[in-house]
Amino acid sequence: SLNVQLIFLQDVHFLPGDAVLWTQQWGLPVLWSSHNAILLTDQSSSISPLIIPSMSARVLLASISIPNITNTFNVGSIYFPEIGKFDLNS
């Protein structure tokens, strides 16, 4: 009933220097991390990061706000690389 469309990307190889160009290219609200991205498909919605202390860089959590909806809702993406290449310390 919320009619929200989200796009979750993984293995994006994002670097902080990419933020301006990549965000301009998408042209809609987006949240980037080194491994993941959460993209919105509606300009009227907004996205903000949820930060949890000691959270892995492989986890991207976000709060989504939609016009005319009182409550926000939370979403997340966890990046798991190919088996055998997973390092718990990164």
KEZADO-689126 format. One record per residue (C-alpha): residue in three letters; x, y, z. Coordinates in pm, whole numbers, padded with zeros to 5 digits, always signed. Example, Ala and Ser with C-alpha at 12.3 -4.5 7.8 and 13.67 -1.06 7.14 Angstrom:
# residues 2
ALA+01230-00450+00780/SER+01367-00106+00714/
***
This chain:
# residues 90
SER+00000+00000+00000/LEU+00302+00233+00031/ASN+00386+00213-00340/VAL+00760+00254-00286/GLN+01020+00130-00530/LEU+01375+00076-00409/ILE+01680-00049-00592/PHE+01949-00232-00397/LEU+02294-00260-00555/GLN+02587-00465-00427/ASP+02956-00482-00508/VAL+02953-00119-00626/HIS+03322-00044-00544/PHE+03217+00303-00426/LEU+03480+00554-00313/PRO+03393+00882-00138/GLY+03524+01075-00441/ASP+03252+00911-00653/ALA+02963+01055-00449/VAL+02896+01378-00639/LEU+02916+01232-00990/TRP+02728+00909-00912/THR+02454+01093-00724/GLN+02416+01349-01005/GLN+02399+01068-01259/TRP+02123+00891-01065/GLY+01937+01219-01011/LEU+01717+01082-00730/PRO+01768+01016-00358/VAL+02042+00759-00297/LEU+02263+00627-00019/TRP+02610+00493-00103/SER+02859+00278+00087/SER+03179+00109-00024/HIS+02996-00217-00102/ASN+02624-00132-00132/ALA+02382+00132-00254/ILE+02014+00194-00191/LEU+01847+00402-00462/LEU+01501+00555-00452/THR+01291+00597-00764/ASP+01082+00890-00641/GLN+01215+01244-00594/SER+00955+01322-00326/SER+01085+01050-00091/SER+01402+01083+00115/ILE+01664+00847+00249/SER+01900+00883+00544/PRO+02161+00647+00685/LEU+02108+00452+01006/ILE+02440+00426+01187/ILE+02500+00154+01443/PRO+02830+00158+01635/SER+03065-00124+01531/MET+02855-00196+01221/SER+03045-00367+00941/ALA+03122-00169+00626/ARG+02935-00445+00444/VAL+02605-00343+00605/LEU+02406-00046+00476/LEU+02098+00053+00675/ALA+01864+00337+00584/SER+01551+00514+00697/ILE+01305+00600+00420/SER+01056+00888+00446/ILE+00758+00909+00214/PRO+00534+01216+00177/ASN+00195+01188+00347/ILE+00312+00890+00556/THR+00372+00973+00922/ASN+00617+00694+01002/THR+00947+00621+00833/PHE+01048+00267+00755/ASN+01389+00106+00769/VAL+01561-00109+00509/GLY+01901-00269+00484/SER+02146-00441+00255/ILE+02420-00682+00359/TYR+02697-00753+00111/PHE+02840-01105+00112/PRO+03123-01155-00137/GLU+03189-01476-00320/ILE+03243-01775-00090/GLY+03608-01812-00001/LYS+03680-01439-00027/PHE+03494-01325+00284/ASP+03702-01142+00544/LEU+03522-01073+00872/ASN+03756-00783+00944/SER+03657-00568+00645/
***
